Amino acid sequence: LKALSTAKFVGCPRQPDCLNGWMVNIRSLLYLCEFMQTTYGERSLRTRLLNQDALENTFSIVRQQHGCSDHPTAKQLETGLKSLSLSTMSKLPSSSNCEQELEQALVCLSQLPATSHDREIAEDGDGVLEFDDHVEELGRVELNSFYYTCGFVIRKFLKAHNCETCKVTLTVADSDRRMEHEHHLFAYFKSFSDELGQEFGHLILPTNEAFLALLEMEKIFCNGFRPRPQKVGIGLGLQQAISLKNITLPLCSAESYKDFVAIFVRYRIFWTLRFMNKSMADNVSDKRITMKKLFKL
């Protein structure tokens, strides 16, 4: 902030006010982060949703739907946002007249839980997930995809923790990089280049020991996350469940193993939620938006 306060645009006789606005935004974000951390225990914020475009879109929707003021106060904006949230929850589907879908579309507002800032949210157990060991085995296609993504997880881990012991345990040596199993097929054709003069190009290949360990973690994840993706602290619960399983993966230290599990859980949750959001998208609306863009073009 000190550097921004003294910065100047080169070749600009009149200095614009965007630097001041930038500093105001950064200070506001820092205060918001501190408030969320001390009040609600949040350790991170999705700042991508707090940039100018996302906020302006939200404000414009509130202004268009409620009131006659082009510059609503903070209280008016809060009230309008709450009203929009409730009306969206009880909105009928626009692309279907099916009775079953209409029954699920309406939300009984009288059953919504009351919220109060002076009431603490009840903890759900001790944070450790209970899961069943029985999980459907992955097919050939899933095994090929999982083997490839295992290399991505290992790459992210070694980027933050690059020690020789962990590298030998997790990655296949250069002299052994060849296709030996069916689940190597996708990674073989997905290789970046042949510059190294060997198979699989620049891809990181997990060892058989690392691959089997990640398969065990995958079973715990599928059984623990998918039934309860909205659970508070689900990531930490999955990490604890994997640690209690005592999966064999001899890394350099217990702390390194803990970091490796955390990286796997974080990216695995991200991928799952990404596909869940895609499955809930309105294909009809997306198609209309695409046609509008093409028509405009």
C-alpha angles and dihedrals in degrees: 000000000000090000091050092049091059097037120113135191111249115237094009113120093193113047110222122229096238092100090058090048090049091054091048090052093049093048091047091050092050091050091047092050091049091048094049091047097049097038104036104015094243111161099191142024130215094235092180087075091050098059123111098265096051094045094046090051090052093047093048092052091051092048092049095050103041139042132343100264118108089199107042121189122246091261092050091049092050092049092047092049092052091048092050091050093053094044091050092052092054097041120126118239113266098208104045142052096189111138093219092054091046090054091055095041098066116076119210099234093193090067096053111121116253116244126215130170092216094057120082121225111250114248116241104226122301095312094259113120123227113219141170119241092220108099127156111259118249118255126229095272093047092048091053092050093045093050090054093048090048088064089053092052091048091049091054091048095048090048089063097032113029109175126147095235094055092042092055091047096048107033134056115245118250092248092055099048101123137117109265105147137046093246089061092068100088093046089049093058092037093059114131099226145329095243092118091059091237140090123282094026113220096344118125110236119204119226119246089254092053092044093053091047091051090048089057090049089050091055091052091047095050092049095043106038109036097059092049113024091148094056114125110246094012092147094055090045091054091049091052092047091052091048091052090053091067095219112193110245113135105211124165095269144357090254091056091051090050091051091048092053091047092053092049093049093046096052093039091056090047093053094046094049090047092058092042090055091049091051091053094049119115104245092191093055092045090052092050091050090050092050091050091053092048091048091050091048 
